[in-house]
Amino acid sequence: MLTISDLTYRIGGRTILDECDVTIMDNWKVGVVGLNGAGKSTLFKLISGDLTADGGTVEMSSKQRMGMVRQDIPEVDTSLVDLVLEANTEMAELWKQTETEEDPNKIADIYQRLSDMDAYSAPSKAARLLTGLGFKEEQLSEPFSSFSGGWRMRVALAAALFVEPEILLLDEPTNHLDLEAIMWLEAYLANYPHTLLIISHDREVLNKCIDHVIHVDRQKIKMYTGNYDTFERERAEALGLQQKMHEKQQAERAHMQKFVDRFKAKASKASQAQSRIKALEKMDIVDAVIAERAVHFKFPNPKEIPSPMIAIDNADIGYSEGNPVLSRIKENIDSDDRIALLGANGNGKSTLMKLIAGKLAPMNGDMFRSPKLRIGYFSQHQTEELDVSSTPYQEMFTLMRKSNPDVTEPVVRAKLGAFGFSRDLANNTIQSLSGGEKARLLFAFMSFDAPHLLLLDEPTNHLDIDAREALVHALNNYEGAIVIVSHDPNMVERVADRLWLVKDGECHHFDGDLEDYRNFTIQSQRDARKQNKKKKGKQNGSSSKSGASSAASNDDKPSLNPQAIAKLEKKIAKLESEKSELETLMASDGFYTRPHTETKQAQDRHAKVTEDLEETEAQWLDAQIG
């Protein structure tokens, strides 16, 4: 149990959190939400001890471990699997002791402790975490120092998950993940066996992984039961009630004030006026619903042009002759298309976007582009090209003047206003803008001339939940074509009606919705693991600690007869059916409003069924290999 009592934190003279109280029970999965700057990350740092509170306490059991994703992993040449294994410091130390300890009794105790920790299957577990987060099997033995920043953060996340602390804190864990890795992480966190606190702007992740919400708002924190959608409904209802109470009190206050103003000078009414003055002073005014600065913007609608706007015929594309990233691309884009590109990072989605945008020419094949076609292209890398010493108004004025030398100030400000830029904000320097404001500025730049086609490459980076919601509404009200690459499943599901899968050097239509793609991805990962096991036979984790590798490789099992294999297949079918029924129940409306004992029972059962299913599938696979 984690207990926060009277927690207060200030920076300079500014109060971030003020006398906050909340209790988090064991095994709860809690989403921490709130506007940017409300204090979510500060709360995490206070819980972890990275910051010292100005008042109050954070208490947890001395037997519980707390874990976070490390931001400071040194640039070492240790392999990915071994780096993840080393995150469990006790296990790593025990393996070292096996190499130096000479006392037989102590050696026996060490191996017993390793057995209790399930250390012999640890390399396999580390490998599953890394491959689930997007690493290929052959990359697991490569040195950590050979990977870039985003991939290093995946290793750090895998290390935090490997330790399985009793209280796990995750601050925006999906920031460096692609859609496929996010889908895997959703399933993993939903079955995490201990307490989880997660900050995320991805509402799909929150809906699938949490059973409680902590809302950080105006220096206070408040606990809600349920997933994110349940929280939104309850908060909306509470705000509506608050507004009605405020209006009622304001009417009563106005009536009392009118009486005071009218009769306070009359002797016959003086006492009554005085009593009303005292009542006004003591009245507990319910705050009005202060409209949080919701982001609203609008993409201008283009004039129609004939379809197809773009036709790609058997094109090869890439960056070096004779070495295409994608081959034999044959696709059309019509004026009403809403297309999402799927596929793991590094498979060529951004390369295909550059071809469509005209930033990359085909190596071979043909490409038709309508002569009237205007394209708006968004990429987060464009933020690096902004003149940070300039202002949004100056940059927009310069941009629009290239196509219309007579453009006027009101027209420029109207374009910026459509994306939430007031006069004051438009006159601030770009370097003073937040990440979300810079993203909105790029939306304004890319769409000022009403393009027929919007190309959006990871548009939700730096956007909070409200801004993402505004973007979804703006895209759904836009009447042109859209091609989007996004790691936000909620956005893909609500914006796209066609899915293209970019994989293995090719691009094909994917028949089905995003849930079908989730299942396809899970099955692909299972198939890859099975293929790898067939190649390696009984060996488990070749780059792992020698003791664990040796123990795993010596764990030979006898082959099973056909009847036993059939029995395993029957068990797998039964477990898959039960797992599907539980997931349907957990996704149903009102599930998280049930008593906590019921929801926890279903979640615990889902975790157990998932574990049994994986174990049975492993037994079946071993039988096939053996």
C-alpha positions in Angstrom: 0.0 0.0 0.0 1.2 3.5 -0.9 -0.1 6.3 1.3 0.3 10.0 0.5 -0.6 12.4 3.4 -0.7 16.2 3.4 1.9 16.3 0.5 3.0 19.8 -0.3 5.7 20.9 -2.8 6.8 24.4 -3.9 9.2 25.8 -6.5 10.3 29.2 -5.4 7.1 31.0 -4.4 4.9 28.8 -6.6 2.9 26.0 -5.0 2.8 22.9 -7.3 1.0 20.5 -4.9 -0.8 21.6 -1.7 -1.7 19.2 1.2 -2.5 16.3 -1.1 -3.9 13.0 0.3 -4.4 9.7 -1.5 -4.1 6.0 -0.7 -3.2 3.4 -3.4 -3.9 -0.2 -2.5 -1.7 -3.1 -3.5 -2.1 -4.3 -7.1 -4.1 -1.2 -8.2 -3.3 0.1 -11.7 -3.5 3.9 -11.6 -3.4 6.4 -14.4 -2.1 9.8 -13.4 -3.7 12.5 -15.6 -3.9 16.3 -15.7 -2.9 19.2 -17.9 0.7 19.8 -18.9 2.4 21.5 -16.0 -0.1 20.4 -13.4 2.5 18.5 -11.4 2.2 14.8 -12.6 5.9 14.3 -13.0 6.6 16.2 -9.8 4.3 13.8 -8.0 6.2 10.9 -9.3 9.5 12.4 -8.2 8.2 13.0 -4.8 6.9 9.4 -4.5 10.3 8.0 -5.7 12.3 10.3 -3.4 14.0 12.2 -6.2 12.5 15.4 -4.8 12.0 16.3 -1.1 8.6 17.5 -0.1 8.0 20.8 1.7 5.4 19.1 3.8 3.6 15.8 4.3 4.7 12.2 3.8 4.9 9.4 1.3 4.8 6.0 3.0 5.0 2.4 1.7 5.9 -1.0 3.2 9.6 -1.6 3.8 9.2 -4.9 2.0 8.1 -3.3 -1.2 10.4 -2.3 -4.0 9.8 0.8 -6.1 10.9 1.0 -9.7 11.2 3.6 -12.5 12.6 3.7 -16.0 16.3 4.7 -15.6 17.3 7.8 -17.6 21.0 7.5 -16.9 22.2 4.1 -18.3 25.9 4.6 -19.2 27.1 4.0 -22.7 28.4 0.5 -22.1 29.2 -2.4 -24.4 27.1 -4.9 -22.5 24.6 -6.8 -24.6 21.0 -5.9 -24.4 19.9 -9.2 -22.6 22.7 -8.9 -20.1 21.9 -5.3 -19.4 18.3 -6.2 -18.6 19.4 -9.1 -16.5 21.7 -6.8 -14.5 18.7 -4.6 -13.5 17.9 -7.3 -10.9 20.9 -6.5 -8.7 20.2 -9.3 -6.2 20.1 -11.9 -9.0 23.2 -10.5 -10.7 25.1 -10.5 -7.4 24.1 -14.2 -6.7 25.4 -15.3 -10.1 28.7 -13.6 -9.3 28.9 -15.4 -6.0 28.5 -18.8 -7.7 31.8 -18.1 -9.5 33.8 -17.3 -6.3 32.1 -19.1 -3.4 33.9 -22.3 -2.3 31.8 -23.3 0.7 29.5 -26.1 -0.5 26.7 -25.2 1.9 26.7 -21.6 0.9 26.8 -22.6 -2.8 23.7 -24.7 -2.2 22.0 -21.8 -0.5 22.8 -19.5 -3.4 21.4 -21.9 -6.0 18.3 -22.4 -3.9 17.8 -18.7 -3.8 18.3 -18.4 -7.6 15.8 -21.2 -8.0 13.3 -19.4 -5.8 13.8 -16.2 -7.9 13.1 -18.2 -11.1 16.6 -17.1 -12.3 17.0 -20.0 -14.7 14.2 -18.7 -16.9 15.3 -15.0 -16.5 17.3 -14.9 -19.8 14.2 -16.1 -21.7 12.0 -13.5 -19.8 14.5 -10.7 -20.7 14.5 -11.7 -24.3 10.6 -11.7 -24.4 10.5 -8.2 -23.0 13.0 -6.9 -25.5 11.4 -8.5 -28.5 8.0 -7.4 -27.3 9.3 -3.8 -27.3 10.5 -4.1 -30.9 14.0 -5.6 -30.9 14.8 -8.3 -33.3 16.2 -11.6 -32.0 19.6 -11.0 -33.5 19.9 -7.6 -31.9 19.7 -9.0 -28.3 23.4 -9.9 -28.2 24.5 -6.5 -29.6 26.1 -3.9 -27.3 23.9 -1.3 -25.8 26.3 1.4 -27.0 25.4 0.7 -30.6 21.8 1.8 -30.2 20.4 5.4 -30.5 18.4 7.3 -27.8 14.9 6.0 -28.6 16.0 2.4 -28.6 18.0 2.9 -25.5 14.9 4.0 -23.7 13.2 0.8 -24.8 16.0 -1.1 -23.1 15.6 0.9 -20.0 11.8 0.2 -20.0 12.5 -3.5 -20.5 14.9 -3.4 -17.5 12.2 -1.8 -15.3 9.6 -4.4 -16.3 12.1 -7.2 -15.8 12.6 -6.4 -12.1 8.8 -6.4 -11.5 8.9 -4.0 -8.5 6.0 -4.0 -6.1 5.3 -0.4 -7.1 6.2 0.5 -10.7 6.2 4.2 -11.9 6.0 4.8 -15.7 6.2 8.4 -17.0 5.0 8.4 -20.7 6.4 4.9 -21.4 5.0 5.0 -25.0 6.9 8.1 -26.1 9.7 6.1 -27.9 7.5 3.2 -29.1 5.8 2.4 -32.4 2.3 1.2 -32.6 3.3 -2.5 -32.5 5.3 -2.1 -29.3 2.5 -0.1 -27.7 0.1 -2.9 -28.4 2.4 -5.3 -26.7 2.9 -3.0 -23.8 -0.8 -2.5 -23.3 -1.3 -6.3 -22.9 1.7 -6.6 -20.6 0.7 -3.8 -18.3 -2.9 -4.9 -18.1 -1.5 -8.2 -16.6 1.2 -6.6 -14.4 1.1 -8.5 -11.1 1.8 -5.6 -8.8 0.9 -1.9 -8.3 1.3 0.3 -11.3 1.2 4.1 -11.6 1.4 5.4 -15.2 1.4 8.9 -16.7 0.3 8.8 -20.3 -1.3 11.0 -22.9 -2.5 7.9 -24.8 -6.1 7.3 -23.7 -6.2 3.9 -25.4 -3.3 2.7 -23.2 -5.1 4.1 -20.1 -8.4 2.5 -21.0 -6.8 -0.9 -21.4 -4.3 -0.8 -18.5 -5.8 1.0 -15.5 -8.6 0.5 -12.9 -8.2 3.9 -11.1 -7.3 7.5 -12.0 -5.5 10.2 -10.0 -6.4 13.6 -11.4 -3.8 16.3 -10.7 -5.6 19.6 -10.9 -5.0 23.1 -9.3 -2.5 21.9 -6.8 -4.7 19.0 -5.6 -5.0 15.3 -6.4 -8.2 13.3 -6.5 -8.8 9.5 -6.9 -11.4 8.1 -9.3 -12.4 4.5 -9.7 -12.4 3.1 -13.3 -10.5 3.6 -16.5 -9.9 6.9 -18.3 -13.3 7.0 -20.1 -15.1 6.4 -16.8 -13.1 9.3 -15.2 -14.0 11.6 -18.0 -17.7 10.9 -17.6 -17.6 11.3 -13.8 -15.6 14.5 -14.0 -18.0 16.0 -16.6 -21.0 15.1 -14.4 -19.3 16.7 -11.4 -18.4 19.8 -13.3 -21.9 20.1 -14.5 -23.3 19.8 -11.0 -20.7 22.3 -9.7 -21.7 24.8 -12.4 -25.4 24.5 -11.4 -24.6 25.0 -7.7 -22.5 28.0 -8.5 -25.3 29.6 -10.6 -27.7 28.9 -7.8 -25.4 30.5 -5.2 -24.7 33.5 -7.4 -28.5 34.1 -7.8 -29.0 33.8 -4.1 -26.0 36.1 -3.4 -27.3 38.7 -5.9 -30.7 38.6 -4.3 -29.2 39.2 -0.8 -26.8 41.9 -2.1 -29.8 43.7 -3.7 -31.6 43.7 -0.3 -28.5 45.1 1.4 -28.0 47.8 -1.1 -31.6 48.8 -0.9 -32.2 48.8 2.8 -28.9 49.2 4.7 -29.5 52.9 5.1 -33.0 52.5 6.5 -33.2 52.2 10.3 -36.2 49.9 10.2 -34.4 47.4 8.0 -30.8 47.9 9.3 -30.7 44.7 11.4 -32.0 42.6 8.6 -29.5 44.2 6.2 -26.7 43.5 8.7 -27.7 39.9 9.0 -27.6 39.5 5.3 -24.2 41.1 5.1 -22.9 38.6 7.6 -24.5 35.8 5.6 -22.8 37.0 2.5 -19.5 37.0 4.2 -19.9 33.5 5.5 -21.3 32.0 2.3 -19.2 29.2 0.9 -19.1 30.1 -2.7 -18.8 27.1 -5.0 -16.2 27.8 -7.6 -17.5 28.3 -11.2 -16.3 25.7 -13.7 -13.2 27.4 -15.0 -13.1 26.3 -18.6 -9.7 24.7 -19.0 -8.1 26.2 -22.1 -9.3 23.5 -24.5 -7.5 23.4 -27.8 -9.6 23.9 -30.9 -8.3 24.1 -34.4 -9.6 23.6 -37.9 -8.0 22.5 -41.2 -9.3 24.5 -44.2 -11.2 22.5 -46.7 -9.7 22.3 -50.2 -11.4 22.5 -53.6 -12.1 19.2 -55.2 -9.8 17.7 -57.8 -10.3 14.5 -59.8 -9.2 11.1 -58.4 -6.7 9.6 -58.2 -4.6 12.5 -56.9 -1.6 10.2 -56.8 -0.9 6.9 -58.6 2.2 4.9 -57.8 2.9 2.1 -60.3 5.5 -0.6 -59.5 7.9 1.9 -57.8 11.1 1.1 -55.9 12.1 3.7 -53.4 15.1 4.3 -51.2 18.2 6.4 -50.6 21.0 4.5 -52.4 20.8 3.1 -55.9 20.3 -0.6 -56.0 19.3 -0.8 -52.3 15.6 0.1 -52.1 13.9 0.3 -48.8 10.5 -0.6 -50.4 10.0 -2.4 -53.7 7.1 -2.8 -56.2 4.8 -0.2 -54.6 1.5 0.0 -56.5 -1.0 2.2 -54.8 -3.5 5.0 -55.6 -4.7 7.8 -53.3 -8.1 9.3 -54.0 -9.5 12.6 -52.8 -11.6 11.0 -50.0 -9.0 8.5 -48.7 -8.2 8.2 -45.0 -5.2 5.9 -44.9 -3.0 4.8 -41.9 0.4 3.3 -42.5 1.1 0.3 -40.2 4.4 -1.5 -39.5 7.2 -1.5 -37.0 9.8 1.3 -36.9 12.4 0.9 -39.6 10.2 -0.8 -42.1 9.9 2.2 -44.4 6.7 4.1 -43.4 8.4 7.5 -43.3 10.2 6.7 -46.6 6.9 6.0 -48.3 5.5 9.3 -46.8 8.5 11.2 -48.4 7.7 9.6 -51.8 4.1 10.7 -51.5 5.2 14.2 -50.4 7.5 14.6 -53.4 10.6 14.7 -51.2 11.9 11.5 -52.6 11.7 10.3 -56.3 11.2 6.6 -57.2 14.3 4.7 -58.3 12.2 2.6 -60.7 8.6 2.6 -61.8 6.2 5.4 -62.5 4.3 8.0 -60.3 1.5 10.2 -61.4 0.7 13.3 -59.4 -2.3 15.6 -60.2 -0.9 19.0 -61.5 -3.3 20.9 -59.2 -2.5 18.8 -56.1 -1.4 20.7 -53.0 0.1 18.7 -50.1 0.5 19.6 -46.5 3.3 17.6 -44.9 3.8 17.3 -41.1 6.8 15.8 -39.5 8.1 16.3 -35.9 11.6 16.8 -37.4 10.4 20.1 -38.8 10.4 21.7 -35.3 14.2 21.6 -35.6 14.1 23.8 -38.7 12.0 26.6 -37.0 13.7 29.9 -36.4 13.2 30.0 -32.7 14.1 33.7 -32.4 11.2 34.6 -34.7 7.5 34.6 -33.8 4.6 32.5 -35.1 3.1 35.7 -36.7 6.4 36.6 -38.5 6.9 33.1 -39.8 3.3 32.7 -41.0 3.4 36.1 -42.7 6.6 35.2 -44.5 5.2 31.9 -45.6 1.9 33.3 -46.9 3.6 36.2 -48.6 5.5 33.8 -50.9 2.2 32.8 -52.6 0.3 36.1 -52.0 2.5 39.3 -51.8 -0.6 41.3 -50.8 -1.5 39.2 -47.8 -2.8 41.3 -44.9 -2.2 41.1 -41.1 -5.9 40.1 -40.3 -5.7 37.2 -42.8 -2.4 35.9 -41.3 -3.8 36.2 -37.7 -7.0 34.4 -38.7 -4.9 31.5 -40.0 -3.1 31.3 -36.7 -6.2 31.8 -34.7 -7.7 28.6 -36.4 -5.0 26.7 -34.5 -5.4 28.3 -31.1 -2.9 31.2 -31.4 -4.2 34.3 -29.8 -2.6 37.7 -30.7 -0.3 37.5 -27.6 0.7 33.9 -28.2 1.4 34.6 -31.9 3.7 37.5 -30.9 5.8 35.3 -28.5 9.1 33.9 -29.7 8.9 30.3 -31.0 11.5 29.2 -28.4 9.1 30.1 -25.6 6.4 27.8 -27.0 5.7 24.4 -25.5 6.1 21.2 -27.5 2.4 21.0 -28.1 2.2 24.7 -29.2 5.0 24.1 -31.7 3.2 21.1 -33.1 0.0 23.3 -33.6 2.2 25.9 -35.3 3.4 23.3 -37.8 -0.3 22.3 -38.4 -1.0 25.9 -39.2 2.0 26.2 -41.6 1.2 23.0 -43.4 -2.4 23.8 -44.1 -2.5 27.6 -44.7 -3.2 27.1 -48.4 -6.0 24.5 -48.0 -4.1 21.4 -49.2 -5.9 18.5 -50.9 -3.8 15.9 -49.0 -2.5 16.0 -45.4 0.5 13.8 -44.7 0.9 13.4 -40.9 4.0 11.6 -39.6 3.6 11.1 -35.8 1.4 14.2 -35.3 0.6 13.4 -31.6 4.1 13.7 -30.2 4.0 16.4 -27.5 0.2 16.7 -27.6 -1.7 16.0 -24.4 -5.0 14.1 -24.3 -7.2 17.2 -24.9 -5.1 18.4 -27.9 -5.1 14.9 -29.4 -8.9 14.9 -29.1 -9.0 18.3 -30.8 -6.8 16.9 -33.6 -9.1 13.9 -34.1 -12.1 16.3 -34.5 -10.3 18.6 -36.8 -9.2 15.7 -39.1 -12.7 14.2 -39.1 -14.1 17.6 -40.2 -11.5 18.0 -42.9 -12.8 17.2 -46.4 -9.6 16.3 -48.1 -7.5 13.1 -48.1 -5.3 12.0 -45.2 -2.3 9.6 -44.9 -1.2 9.2 -41.3 1.6 7.4 -39.4 0.8 7.4 -35.7 1.7 5.4 -32.6 -1.7 6.5 -31.1 -4.1 3.6 -31.6 -7.1 5.8 -30.6 -6.3 8.3 -33.4 -5.7 5.5 -36.0 -9.0 3.9 -35.1 -11.0 7.1 -35.3 -9.4 8.8 -38.3 -8.4 6.0 -40.8 -10.7 3.8 -42.8 -8.0 2.1 -44.8 -4.9 0.4 -43.5 -1.7 -0.2 -45.4 0.9 -2.5 -43.9 4.5 -1.6 -44.6 6.6 -4.7 -43.9 9.4 -6.8 -45.3 10.2 -4.2 -48.0 6.7 -4.0 -49.4 3.4 -2.2 -48.9 0.1 -4.1 -49.0 -3.5 -3.4 -48.0 -4.4 -4.8 -44.6 -7.9 -6.3 -44.5 -9.5 -5.7 -41.1 -9.5 -3.1 -38.4 -6.9 -2.2 -35.7 -8.1 -5.0 -33.4 -7.4 -7.5 -36.2 -4.0 -5.9 -36.6 -3.4 -6.3 -32.9 -4.1 -10.0 -33.2 -2.0 -10.3 -36.3 1.0 -8.6 -34.5 0.7 -10.9 -31.5 0.5 -14.0 -33.8 3.5 -12.7 -35.8 5.5 -12.3 -32.6 4.6 -15.8 -31.5 5.5 -17.3 -34.9 8.9 -15.5 -34.7 9.6 -16.9 -31.2 8.7 -20.4 -32.4 10.9 -20.1 -35.4 13.8 -19.0 -33.2 13.2 -21.8 -30.7 13.3 -24.3 -33.6 16.6 -22.9 -34.7 18.2 -22.9 -31.3 16.7 -26.2 -30.1 16.7 -26.5 -26.4 19.2 -23.7 -25.8 17.8 -20.8 -23.8 19.4 -17.3 -24.1 22.8 -17.8 -25.7 24.1 -14.3 -24.5 22.8 -14.8 -21.0 24.8 -15.5 -17.8 26.7 -18.7 -18.2 25.1 -20.4 -15.1 21.6 -19.7 -16.4 22.4 -20.7 -19.9 24.0 -24.0 -18.8 21.0 -24.8 -16.5 18.5 -24.0 -19.3 20.4 -26.0 -22.0 20.5 -29.1 -19.7 16.8 -29.0 -19.0 16.0 -31.8 -21.6 12.4 -33.0 -21.7 11.2 -36.2 -23.3 9.2 -36.0 -26.5 5.4 -36.3 -26.1 3.3 -38.8 -27.9 0.5 -37.6 -30.3 -2.2 -38.1 -27.7 -0.3 -35.8 -25.3 0.1 -33.2 -28.0 -3.6 -33.3 -28.8 -4.4 -32.9 -25.1 -2.2 -29.7 -25.0 -3.9 -28.4 -28.2 -7.3 -28.9 -26.5 -6.1 -27.1 -23.4 -4.7 -24.2 -25.5 -8.1 -23.8 -27.2 -9.9 -23.8 -23.9 -7.6 -21.2 -22.4 -7.8 -19.0 -25.5 -11.6 -19.1 -25.3 -11.6 -18.2 -21.6 -9.1 -15.4 -22.2 -11.3 -14.0 -25.0 -14.4 -14.1 -22.7 -12.5 -12.3 -19.9 -11.2 -9.6 -22.3 -14.7 -9.0 -23.6 -16.0 -8.6 -20.0 -13.2 -6.2 -19.1 -13.8 -4.1 -22.2 -17.6 -3.9 -21.5 -19.3 -0.7 -20.4 -19.6 -0.3 -16.7 -17.0 -3.0 -15.9 -14.8 -0.6 -13.8 -17.8 0.8 -12.0 -18.4 -2.6 -10.4 -17.1 -3.3 -6.9 -13.4 -3.5 -6.7 -13.4 -7.1 -5.6 -15.2 -8.2 -8.8 -13.0 -6.2 -11.2 -9.8 -7.4 -9.4 -11.0 -11.0 -9.5 -11.6 -10.8 -13.3 -8.2 -9.1 -13.8 -6.4 -11.7 -11.6 -8.1 -14.5 -13.5 -7.1 -12.9 -16.8 -3.5 -12.7 -15.7 -3.5 -16.4 -14.6 -5.1 -17.6 -17.8 -2.6 -15.6 -19.9 0.3 -17.2 -17.9 -1.1 -20.7 -18.2 -1.7 -20.1 -22.0 1.9 -19.1 -22.5 3.2 -22.0 -20.5 1.0 -24.5 -22.4 2.0 -23.1 -25.8 5.7 -23.4 -24.7 5.1 -27.1 -23.8 3.4 -27.7 -27.1 6.2 -26.0 -29.0 8.8 -28.1 -27.1 6.9 -31.2 -28.0 6.9 -30.2 -31.7 10.7 -29.6 -31.5 11.5 -32.6 -29.4 
